[in-house]
Amino acid sequence: LMNVMLFVSNDKKLVYCRILKSASTSMLKEFLPSIDSKLKEHSLSDEQIDALAFRYVKNKLSDEEEQYPKLALVRNPFHRIVSVYLDLFDTSSSHFSYENYWFGVLKRNMTFGEFVNTIAQIPDFFKGPHFAPQHFILSYITNLNSISWFRIDKDQKLLTSFLRNYNIDLLYQNRQVKNYDYKSFYTKDLLDKTYKMYEHDVKYFGYEDEYHELFNSLV
C-alpha cells in the first residue's frame, strides 16, 4: 500500500491518484484547496505541499468515493527515473531520504548506473513510490480502464480540457533548477535494464517512440 496515494475532493467529486515525479506537486498545489477550503487562503511552497500531502492522502476509498472519476498523470519512464535520481541524490542537500531504504542499499554518492542496477533487483511491490512502475502503481489502485490518465509530456491539450471541467488550472512547479538532457545519463546497458523495469509503462502508456529514439541515440 505504500505506493497508493489517493487524494479525494468531495467538492469536485474527483480522485487524484498521485505518481511521484510526474507533476504531482504541481497537481496537488491546485487540488489540495478543493479538499480543504482553508488552504485557499495560503500560497503554498513545494515543501509545504509535500508535507501537507501526508495529512490528506488516503490508500483506500469509501464506497461513495470509488464512484468518483479518477485522474492520474504519467511521464516518460526513462526521463522520470533520471529526474528521481537528480532529486534524491543531490549531494548538495543535507538530507538523503532513502538512507535507510532496504537496509541502506542506496548511497547518496551513487552514480546513475549504480542506482539503476540496484533498484532493478528490487521487486516492484517493494520499490517504493519513487521507483515503482507507473503502470504497477495504478493497476494496484483499480482497473486501469477506470482511470483517466494523461502523459504530462504528450497530452497537454487533452489534460487541460479534462481539468477545465473541474475548474483546475495546472501550473507546473518543482522543476529541476539545472537544465539537463536525460538521454545523456544512459548507456545501452543501462537503457536495457531500465526498459526491462518499465516495459509495461513504455507499452501501455505509449512511449515506444521515446524508447527507440533513445536507443538510436546511443553509441
KAJO-V512535 format. One record per residue. N is the residue number from 1. RES is the residue in one small letter. PSI is psi as a letter, one per 20 degrees, with the letter a starting at -180 (* if undefined). OMEGA is omega as a letter, one per 40 degrees, with the letter a starting at -180 (* if undefined). D_FIRST is the distance of its C-alpha to the first C-alpha in Angstrom with 1 decimal. Layout:
BEGIN
N,RES,PSI,OMEGA,D_FIRST  N,RES,PSI,OMEGA,D_FIRST
END
This chain:
BEGIN
1,l,i,a,0.0  2,m,h,a,3.8  3,n,i,a,5.4  4,v,o,i,5.3  5,m,o,a,8.3  6,l,p,i,10.8  7,f,p,a,14.3  8,v,p,i,16.7  9,s,o,i,20.4  10,n,h,i,22.3  11,d,g,a,25.4  12,k,i,a,24.8  13,k,l,a,22.9  14,l,q,i,20.4  15,v,p,i,16.7  16,y,p,i,15.9  17,c,o,a,12.8  18,r,p,i,12.8  19,i,o,a,13.2  20,l,q,i,14.6  21,k,k,i,18.3  22,s,l,a,19.0  23,a,k,a,21.0  24,s,h,i,18.0  25,t,g,i,20.0  26,s,g,a,23.0  27,m,g,a,21.1  28,l,h,i,19.8  29,k,h,i,23.4  30,e,h,a,24.6  31,f,h,a,21.8  32,l,h,i,21.2  33,p,h,i,24.8  34,s,i,i,24.3  35,i,g,i,21.5  36,d,o,a,23.8  37,s,h,i,27.5  38,k,h,a,28.4  39,l,i,i,26.8  40,k,h,a,29.5  41,e,i,a,32.0  42,h,q,i,30.5  43,s,o,a,30.4  44,l,p,i,27.2  45,s,r,i,26.9  46,d,g,a,24.0  47,e,g,i,23.2  48,q,h,i,23.3  49,i,g,a,21.1  50,d,h,i,18.3  51,a,g,i,18.9  52,l,h,a,18.9  53,a,h,a,15.7  54,f,h,i,13.9  55,r,h,a,16.1  56,y,i,a,15.4  57,v,q,i,11.8  58,k,q,i,9.9  59,n,j,i,6.5  60,k,q,a,9.0  61,l,q,i,12.6  62,s,r,i,15.8  63,d,h,i,18.2  64,e,g,a,20.3  65,e,h,i,17.7  66,e,h,a,16.7  67,q,i,a,20.3  68,y,q,i,20.2  69,p,q,a,20.5  70,k,p,a,17.5  71,l,q,i,18.2  72,a,q,i,16.9  73,l,p,i,18.8  74,v,r,a,18.9  75,r,q,i,21.2  76,n,o,a,23.4  77,p,h,i,21.1  78,f,h,i,24.1  79,h,g,a,24.7  80,r,g,a,21.2  81,i,h,i,20.7  82,v,g,i,24.2  83,s,g,i,23.2  84,v,g,a,20.2  85,y,g,a,22.7  86,l,h,a,25.3  87,d,g,a,23.1  88,l,h,a,21.5  89,f,k,i,24.5  90,d,o,a,27.1  91,t,i,i,29.6  92,s,i,i,31.3  93,s,q,i,28.3  94,s,i,a,28.5  95,h,p,i,24.7  96,f,o,a,22.5  97,s,i,a,18.9  98,y,k,a,17.9  99,e,h,a,20.7  100,n,j,a,18.7  101,y,p,i,16.1  102,w,l,i,16.4  103,f,k,i,19.6  104,g,k,a,21.1  105,v,h,i,21.3  106,l,p,i,21.5  107,k,p,a,24.7  108,r,i,i,25.6  109,n,j,i,28.8  110,m,q,i,27.4  111,t,r,i,28.9  112,f,h,i,26.9  113,g,g,i,27.8  114,e,h,i,26.7  115,f,g,a,23.3  116,v,g,a,22.9  117,n,h,i,24.2  118,t,g,a,21.8  119,i,h,i,18.5  120,a,h,a,19.9  121,q,i,a,19.8  122,i,p,i,16.1  123,p,q,a,14.1  124,d,g,a,11.9  125,f,h,a,8.7  126,f,j,a,9.7  127,k,h,a,11.5  128,g,r,a,9.5  129,p,h,i,9.8  130,h,h,a,13.5  131,f,h,a,14.2  132,a,q,i,11.9  133,p,q,a,14.1  134,q,h,i,14.0  135,h,g,a,14.7  136,f,g,a,11.7  137,i,g,a,9.3  138,l,h,i,11.5  139,s,h,i,12.0  140,y,h,a,8.4  141,i,g,a,9.1  142,t,r,i,12.6  143,n,p,a,15.8  144,l,h,i,16.8  145,n,i,a,20.2  146,s,j,a,18.8  147,i,p,i,17.9  148,s,o,a,20.8  149,w,q,a,20.0  150,f,p,i,22.6  151,r,o,a,23.5  152,i,i,a,24.4  153,d,i,a,27.1  154,k,i,a,28.6  155,d,k,a,28.1  156,q,g,a,29.4  157,k,g,i,31.8  158,l,g,i,29.5  159,l,g,i,26.8  160,t,g,i,29.5  161,s,g,i,30.9  162,f,g,a,27.5  163,l,h,i,26.9  164,r,h,i,30.5  165,n,h,a,29.9  166,y,j,a,27.6  167,n,l,i,29.9  168,i,p,i,27.6  169,d,o,a,29.4  170,l,o,i,27.1  171,l,p,a,28.7  172,y,p,i,27.1  173,q,r,i,26.4  174,n,k,i,25.4  175,r,q,i,27.3  176,q,p,a,28.2  177,v,g,a,31.5  178,k,q,i,33.1  179,n,q,i,33.8  180,y,q,i,32.8  181,d,o,a,32.9  182,y,h,a,29.6  183,k,h,a,31.7  184,s,i,a,33.6  185,f,i,a,30.7  186,y,q,i,30.8  187,t,r,i,33.0  188,k,h,i,33.1  189,d,g,i,31.4  190,l,h,i,28.5  191,l,g,i,28.3  192,d,g,i,28.2  193,k,g,a,25.3  194,t,g,i,23.4  195,y,g,a,24.3  196,k,h,i,23.0  197,m,h,a,19.6  198,y,k,a,19.5  199,e,g,i,21.8  200,h,h,i,19.8  201,d,g,a,19.5  202,v,g,a,23.2  203,k,g,a,24.2  204,y,g,a,22.1  205,f,j,i,22.4  206,g,l,i,26.0  207,y,k,i,26.5  208,e,g,a,29.0  209,d,g,i,31.8  210,e,h,i,30.1  211,y,g,a,29.4  212,h,h,i,33.1  213,e,g,i,34.4  214,l,g,i,32.6  215,f,g,a,33.8  216,n,i,a,37.3  217,s,i,a,37.4  218,l,p,a,36.9  219,v,*,*,40.0
END
